[in-house]
Amino acid sequence: MSSSVIKTVGYDPARRILDVEFHNEHVYRYDDVDNATFAEFMAAESKGRYFNEHIQHGYEYERLL
């Protein structure tokens, strides 16, 4: 992934779960992320900016690592 902040992402559309791994090795799981939001995230010119503005505080999450 081309981002200075985000290393990798994984998405399970059936469960609507988004996993985000950051370059600092922390991994967070975001619940109830719809397909449209994930598609917009992947299409965003700046993944970090989109994440900060639309995902980080908009969904329940837990830290996995």
C-alpha positions as CSV (number, residue, x, y, z in Angstrom):
1,M,0.0,0.0,0.0
2,S,1.3,3.4,-0.9
3,S,0.9,5.3,2.4
4,S,3.4,6.9,4.8
5,V,1.2,5.8,7.8
6,I,-0.7,2.7,6.8
7,K,1.3,-0.5,5.9
8,T,-1.5,-2.9,5.0
9,V,-5.3,-3.3,5.1
10,G,-7.6,-6.3,5.1
11,Y,-11.3,-6.3,4.6
12,D,-13.9,-9.0,5.1
13,P,-17.1,-7.8,3.2
14,A,-19.3,-10.6,4.6
15,R,-18.4,-9.6,8.2
16,R,-17.9,-5.9,7.4
17,I,-14.6,-5.9,9.3
18,L,-11.6,-3.7,8.3
19,D,-8.1,-4.5,9.7
20,V,-5.5,-1.8,9.4
21,E,-1.8,-2.3,10.1
22,F,0.3,0.8,10.6
23,H,4.0,1.2,9.9
24,N,4.5,1.2,13.7
25,E,3.3,-2.4,13.6
26,H,0.0,-1.6,15.5
27,V,-3.0,-3.4,14.1
28,Y,-6.6,-2.2,14.6
29,R,-9.9,-3.8,13.7
30,Y,-12.8,-1.6,12.7
31,D,-16.4,-3.0,12.9
32,D,-19.4,-2.5,10.6
33,V,-17.4,-0.9,7.8
34,D,-19.6,-0.9,4.7
35,N,-18.4,-1.9,1.2
36,A,-18.8,1.6,-0.2
37,T,-16.6,3.1,2.6
38,F,-13.9,0.5,2.0
39,A,-14.0,1.1,-1.8
40,E,-13.6,4.9,-1.2
41,F,-10.8,4.2,1.2
42,M,-8.9,2.1,-1.4
43,A,-9.6,4.7,-4.2
44,A,-8.5,7.7,-2.1
45,E,-5.4,9.6,-3.2
46,S,-4.3,9.9,0.4
47,K,-5.2,6.7,2.4
48,G,-4.0,8.3,5.6
49,R,-6.1,11.4,5.2
50,Y,-9.2,9.3,4.3
51,F,-8.6,7.0,7.2
52,N,-8.3,10.0,9.6
53,E,-11.4,11.8,8.3
54,H,-13.8,8.9,7.7
55,I,-12.7,5.7,9.6
56,Q,-10.6,6.4,12.6
57,H,-13.3,7.9,14.9
58,G,-16.3,6.8,12.9
59,Y,-16.4,3.1,13.8
60,E,-16.0,1.0,16.8
61,Y,-12.6,-0.6,16.9
62,E,-10.2,-2.7,18.9
63,R,-6.4,-2.9,18.9
64,L,-5.2,-6.4,17.9
65,L,-1.5,-5.8,18.2
